[in-house]
Amino acid sequence: MTENSENVSRKGWMSTLAKAPAGLLAEAWQQADVAQSFAWLRAPEIGTVMVRGAMGGTGAPFNLGELTVTRCALRLDDGTVGHAYISGRDRQKAEIAALCDALMQTSEASAVQAKIINPLTRAYQSKRASKAEKAAATKVDFFTLVRGED
């Protein structure tokens, strides 16, 4: 695997972990039974980041507001390092996400992928599809009939 494709994969699983509901992630973690011992490099800490926006996605950037985030970093006993940045104030979610990140870089990757990442991805896609269906149900199609006056 090339370094670039490895980064794309890591971006994918980090995105999945960050977007996952805390309860669903914790449940998947417990069921996966892939716990590892680790040492904190940076224990979960809560802070804020400035969110920037742009009108239409192409306009001049502006400060939209602050977002609360929780971040942490840890090292497994084999030396593999895992990181997590999670929106909100959930220290446990950040810890689990960092553990998953670290394990995805080890021989446990296939187990973590199958038992945690894939189910979370399916849940996210299902939720998005459900929202899209609800939005589509409210769609109004406007059309003009030809008037017979002329």
N, C-alpha and C positions, 0 to 999 in steps of 0.2 A: 504494500500500500504506500503510495507516495505521501509526502508530508502534506501536500495540499488537500488530497482526498481525506486524509486523517483529520485535518482541521475541519473540513465540512462535516464529517461524521460527528465530531465533538460538538460543533455548533448545533447540530440537530438534537443530540441527546441533552445538551445543556438547555436548549430552548424548551424541550419537552418537560424536563424537570422543573424549570422555572414557571411554566404555565400550569402545571398540574395543581389541582386543589390539594391543600395540605392533608386532609383526611384520606383522600384516595392514595396519595403518595405514601403516607404512613402505613396504610393497610397493605399496599403492594410490597412495601419493605418488609413488613412482618411475615407475610406469606412467602416471600422469596427465600428467607432463611439463609442469607449470604453475609451475615454480620462479620465484621473484621475488627480487630483491635487497632487503634490508631493513637497518634499524639497530635495535639492541636498545634498548628503553626500560627493560627489566628482564630481564637474562639469566636463563636457567633457574636457579632456586634451590630447594633442598629444605628443607622445614620440616614442622611438624605442625599439625593442627587437632584440636580436641576434638569428638568425635562424641557427640551426645546421643540418648537413646532414651526411649521411653515404653511402658509395658505396654499391650498391645492397641492401640497407636497413639493412645490417648485418655487414658492415665493421666498422673500427674505426671511431668514430664521428669526424667531423671537423666543424669549423665555416664557414658557407656558405655566410653569409652577414647579414645586418640589414634590418628589416622590420618596416615601420612606422605603428603605431597603435594608435587608439583613445580609451580611456577607461573612464568610468564614473560609478557612483553609486548613487542611489536615494532611498528615503523612501516615500512610499505612506502615506496618512493620517492615514490609519489603522495600520501603523507600518511595513508593508511588505517591504523588501529591494530587489531591483533589481540591477543587475550588467550587464555591457557590455564591451567587448573587441572586437574592430572592426579593421580589417586591413585597412589602409588608414587614411585620414585626415577628415572624415565626421562626424562632431559633431552631426548633426541632426540624422543621422543613429544610432549613439551610444545612443543618448537619447531615440529614439523609441525602440531600442533593449532592453535597460534597463527597460523601461516601460512595454514592453511585458513580460520580465522575471519576473518582480514583479507581474503583473496581472495573469500570469500563476500559481502563488502560492496562488491565492485567489479564491473566488467563480466565478470570471469572466473567469476562465480558459477555460471552454468549449466554450465560445464565442470567445475568442482569438484564441483558437485552430482551430475552424471552419472557422473564418473569416480572419485569418492572417497566422498562421503556416501551415495549410493544403494547402492553395493555393500556398504559397512559396515553400513548399516541392514538389508539383506537377510541378511547373515551373522549379525547379532545376532538377528533374528527367527527365522532357521533354528535357531540354537542354542537359543533359548527354546522353540521348538516341539519340538525333540528332547528336551529335558529334560522338557517336559510329557508327551510320549508315554511316556517311561520311568516317570514318576511314575504316570501313568494305568494302566500295566500292572501296578502293584503294588496297585491299589485293590481293596479287599475289600468286597463288598456283603453286608450282613447283613440277613436277613429272617426272619420267624417264620412257621412253618407252623401251621395250626390243628390242634390235637390232637383226636382223635376220642373222648376219654374222657367228655365231657359230653353 
